[in-house]
Amino acid sequence: MEKKAEKRRGNRRRGAKNNGDVDLAGPDSDQFVSNLIEKMKIATEEDRVFNKSRQPATAKLLLLPIVEQQLCRTDLMDIFLDNGILTVIKVKIKNLKLLFIFLKYYL
């Protein structure tokens, strides 16, 4: 009876990799994701420079379809998190908050 209970508890453990998952990402995925995140950071900085000079900032918009397509891939989720995607998203959200504050007071 106790062995059955232990077995059931063992199946509920978090982080167990015994569920038959196959790594579909491949060996080059880590490099691809880190390059994509670096492109996102560069696009953010380019847009910041363009915004300061009152020019259209489209670098992030041009990169958006590629980023969106790759973020939807569940096999790359852990790789994105390991490479710091949350930091890049945080910067973008911060910029959006500033935009909303600006629009609130000037429209």
Contacts in CASP RR format, 6 or more apart in sequence:
PFRMAT RR
TARGET T0000
AUTHOR 0000-0000-0000
METHOD contacts of the structure
MODEL  1
MEKKAEKRRGNRRRGAKNNGDVDLAGPDSDQFVSNLIEKMKIATEEDRVF
NKSRQPATAKLLLLPIVEQQLCRTDLMDIFLDNGILTVIKVKIKNLKLLF
IFLKYYL
10 16 0 8 1.000
23 75 0 8 1.000
24 75 0 8 1.000
25 75 0 8 1.000
25 76 0 8 1.000
25 79 0 8 1.000
29 75 0 8 1.000
29 76 0 8 1.000
29 79 0 8 1.000
30 79 0 8 1.000
30 82 0 8 1.000
30 83 0 8 1.000
33 70 0 8 1.000
33 76 0 8 1.000
33 79 0 8 1.000
33 80 0 8 1.000
33 83 0 8 1.000
33 85 0 8 1.000
34 83 0 8 1.000
36 66 0 8 1.000
36 67 0 8 1.000
36 70 0 8 1.000
37 80 0 8 1.000
37 83 0 8 1.000
37 84 0 8 1.000
37 85 0 8 1.000
37 88 0 8 1.000
39 63 0 8 1.000
40 60 0 8 1.000
40 63 0 8 1.000
40 67 0 8 1.000
40 88 0 8 1.000
41 88 0 8 1.000
42 59 0 8 1.000
43 59 0 8 1.000
43 60 0 8 1.000
43 62 0 8 1.000
43 63 0 8 1.000
44 59 0 8 1.000
44 60 0 8 1.000
44 88 0 8 1.000
44 91 0 8 1.000
44 92 0 8 1.000
44 95 0 8 1.000
46 57 0 8 1.000
46 59 0 8 1.000
47 57 0 8 1.000
47 58 0 8 1.000
47 59 0 8 1.000
47 60 0 8 1.000
48 57 0 8 1.000
50 56 0 8 1.000
50 57 0 8 1.000
50 58 0 8 1.000
50 59 0 8 1.000
51 57 0 8 1.000
60 92 0 8 1.000
70 76 0 8 1.000
70 80 0 8 1.000
71 80 0 8 1.000
71 85 0 8 1.000
END
